[in-house]
Structure formats: C-alpha cells, structure tokens
C-alpha cells in the first residue's frame, strides 16, 4: 500500500490530503491493480466506464476513430494520471476514446461506488474530484476550439492571443511544450519545429519559457 501511496499522492484528486491521512483513507475501500503490456488497449472506445482508472506507472495515449476510420490523437497520459473522471457520473458513460499503452502500464482501479464512499468520508477529496472533472471538461472544450484551425501556426497564434502578456509584450508560458502539443493535437517535435520556423520568420520571439508576438 505504501508503494501505491508514493505513486499517487501527487495526483490532483489527492491535493491537500497528507500522506499519513491518505493511507487509512484508501485502506477503507476496495480497489485492485492491473498490468498492461506496451501496445495493448486498456479501454476500448464505446465501452461503459464504471471505475476510475489511475495510471500509476507508464504512459498511455487516448485515440478516437471517426466514422471513416480516421484516427485522431486526443491526449497522452503519463503516470500518475486519473483517466476520464468526468465520465464516471454521466448518464451516458461510454468512453469516447480507445486508450492504448505506449509503454508497459500499471493501473490502480477504483469502482464508482468506492469513490462515492471516499467523497463521503473526506471533504477535501470531494472538492478535488469536482475540480478534476471541471478541468477535464475545460480541456476538451479547448481541444474542440483548436480543431477549427487548419494550420499549426494558426493554433499557436490563437493560443498566444489568449494569454496574459506583460507590458513589454512577453508571455510566460503556463504550459510545457508537451502539454501544448497535446492541446493542439500534434506531436511534440512538430510543435517545436513550428515554433522554430515562426521565430526564424520573425513572427515570434522566444526567451526560455517566455514568448512574444512581433
């Protein structure tokens, strides 16, 4: 149990809950662990999602197939990460993506009923779970906004236009390159190349994690 605590204590759903309190909290519920090998599916698109899947080790990728069979990468998930918490309490809880293991993956699986028990026993966990659900909803909403842009440069410029800039015009990036590539629906190297090209073309200027539109 202590090994599991060390892997998940930094998850947003456990923010503000001390390790000494997290241990007895989890001991009071039923959960199970599962292992998946690289390139296997953890969850298939369209399956009912009745338990919270927490990635405790490894990395996964969420992919969605449309009616024509075209695959769209939605997001990469790296441990520790709680998958699709918003779906657990939806009337239609069929998961809209297939989650693949990009590496060997370890999961901690907690059924919905056990999560409700955790919420009843710990107010901070309840608040954290609400926050996690809201943040995932915001991410999907933003993802849909960026899908309307045809080029990666358009996505980058739109993102920068929505960020708060200093008086000098510099913007402190709140997201890492990996997080931005997930938001834009591209691979990290593609985003890095696009940023370098825009800088060479005199469209933007970069200084570490700071960036500004020229």
C-alpha positions in Angstrom: 0.0 0.0 0.0 2.8 2.4 0.8 4.3 2.0 -2.7 0.9 2.9 -4.2 0.6 6.0 -2.0 4.0 7.2 -3.2 2.9 6.9 -6.8 -0.5 8.6 -6.5 -0.1 11.2 -3.7 0.7 14.0 -6.2 -2.5 13.4 -8.2 -4.8 16.5 -8.2 -7.6 14.4 -6.7 -5.5 13.9 -3.6 -4.2 17.5 -3.3 -4.3 18.8 0.3 -4.5 15.3 1.8 -1.5 14.4 3.8 0.2 11.0 3.1 -0.5 10.0 6.7 -4.2 10.5 6.1 -4.3 9.1 2.6 -3.2 5.7 3.8 -6.1 5.0 6.1 -8.5 6.6 3.6 -7.6 4.1 0.9 -7.5 1.2 3.3 -11.2 1.7 3.9 -12.1 1.0 0.2 -11.9 -1.9 -2.2 -9.6 -1.4 -5.3 -7.5 -3.6 -7.5 -4.3 -3.3 -9.6 -3.8 -4.4 -13.2 -0.9 -4.5 -15.6 -0.9 -3.9 -19.3 1.9 -4.6 -21.8 3.1 -2.0 -24.3 0.8 -1.6 -27.4 -2.3 -3.2 -25.8 -5.6 -1.5 -25.2 -6.7 -0.6 -21.7 -10.1 0.6 -22.6 -11.9 0.4 -26.0 -13.9 3.3 -27.5 -17.6 2.9 -26.6 -17.1 0.8 -23.5 -19.0 1.8 -20.3 -16.7 3.5 -17.9 -17.7 2.3 -14.4 -14.5 2.7 -12.5 -11.7 5.2 -12.2 -8.5 4.1 -13.9 -5.4 5.6 -12.3 -2.2 5.2 -14.2 0.5 4.6 -11.5 3.3 3.7 -13.9 3.9 4.1 -17.6 2.4 6.2 -20.4 -0.8 5.9 -22.4 -2.4 7.6 -25.4 -6.1 8.3 -26.0 -7.2 8.0 -29.6 -10.6 8.5 -31.3 -11.8 6.9 -34.6 -14.4 8.7 -36.7 -17.0 7.1 -39.0 -14.5 6.9 -41.8 -11.9 5.2 -39.7 -9.6 8.3 -39.4 -7.7 8.2 -36.1 -7.3 11.4 -34.0 -5.0 11.5 -31.1 -6.7 13.2 -28.2 -4.2 13.2 -25.5 -1.2 11.4 -24.0 -1.4 10.4 -20.3 1.7 9.9 -18.2 1.7 8.5 -14.7 0.4 9.5 -12.3 -2.9 10.3 -14.0 -6.6 9.7 -13.3 -8.4 8.9 -16.6 -11.8 10.3 -17.6 -13.1 11.2 -14.1 -15.9 13.2 -15.7 -17.5 10.2 -17.3 -18.0 8.3 -14.1 -21.1 10.1 -13.1 -22.5 10.7 -16.6 -25.9 9.2 -17.7 -24.0 8.1 -20.9 -20.7 6.9 -19.5 -19.4 5.2 -22.7 -15.8 6.3 -23.1 -15.3 8.2 -26.4 -11.7 7.1 -27.0 -9.6 4.0 -27.0 -6.7 4.2 -24.5 -3.5 2.4 -25.6 -0.5 1.6 -23.6 2.6 3.4 -25.1 4.8 1.6 -22.5 4.2 -1.1 -20.0 1.5 0.3 -17.7 0.3 -0.3 -14.1 -3.2 0.7 -13.2 -5.0 1.3 -9.9 -8.7 0.8 -10.5 -11.4 2.2 -8.1 -15.1 1.5 -8.7 -17.5 4.4 -8.8 -19.2 3.3 -5.6 -15.9 3.3 -3.7 -15.2 6.9 -5.0 -18.6 8.0 -3.6 -17.6 6.5 -0.3 -14.3 8.4 -0.4 -16.2 11.6 -1.1 -18.5 11.0 1.9 -15.5 10.3 4.2 -13.3 13.2 3.1 -14.5 16.6 2.0 -11.1 17.6 0.5 -11.3 14.6 -1.8 -14.8 15.6 -2.9 -13.6 19.1 -3.7 -10.6 17.7 -5.6 -12.7 15.3 -7.6 -15.1 18.2 -8.6 -12.0 20.2 -9.7 -10.6 17.4 -11.7 -13.9 16.8 -13.5 -14.1 20.6 -14.3 -10.5 20.8 -15.6 -11.0 17.8 -17.9 -14.2 19.4 -19.3 -12.3 22.6 -19.9 -9.5 20.7 -21.7 -12.0 19.0 -24.0 -13.7 22.3 -24.7 -10.4 23.9 -25.6 -9.5 21.0 -27.8 -12.6 21.4 -29.8 -11.8 25.1 -30.3 -8.4 24.3 -31.7 -9.8 21.8 -34.1 -11.3 24.6 -36.2 -7.8 25.9 -37.2 -6.3 24.3 -40.3 -2.6 25.1 -39.6 -0.5 24.7 -36.5 0.7 28.3 -36.8 -2.9 29.5 -36.5 -3.3 27.4 -33.4 -0.2 28.8 -31.8 -1.1 32.4 -32.6 -4.6 31.9 -31.2 -3.3 30.4 -28.1 -0.8 33.2 -27.6 -3.5 35.8 -28.2 -5.5 34.4 -25.2 -2.6 34.5 -22.8 -1.9 37.5 -20.5 1.1 39.4 -21.6 3.5 41.7 -19.6 3.7 45.4 -20.5 6.7 44.5 -22.7 4.6 42.0 -24.6 6.3 38.9 -23.2 4.1 36.0 -22.3 5.2 33.5 -19.6 4.1 30.1 -20.9 1.9 28.3 -18.4 2.1 25.0 -20.4 5.0 22.9 -21.3 5.7 22.0 -25.0 4.3 18.5 -24.3 1.1 20.0 -22.9 0.7 22.4 -25.8 1.3 19.6 -28.4 -1.5 17.6 -26.7 -3.8 20.6 -26.7 -3.1 21.3 -30.4 -3.3 17.6 -31.4 0.2 17.3 -32.8 3.4 15.5 -31.9 5.9 17.4 -29.7 8.6 17.5 -32.4 6.1 19.1 -34.9 5.3 21.8 -32.4 9.0 22.5 -31.7 9.7 22.8 -35.4 6.7 25.1 -36.0 7.9 27.4 -33.2 11.4 27.5 -34.6 10.1 28.3 -38.1 7.9 31.1 -36.7 10.9 32.5 -34.9 13.1 32.4 -38.0 10.3 34.1 -40.0 10.2 36.9 -37.5 6.6 36.1 -36.3 7.5 35.4 -32.7 10.5 35.8 -30.4 11.4 33.3 -27.6 13.5 33.6 -24.5 13.4 30.4 -22.5 9.7 29.9 -21.3 8.9 33.4 -22.5 7.5 34.2 -25.9 6.0 37.2 -27.6 4.4 38.1 -31.0 6.3 40.5 -33.1 
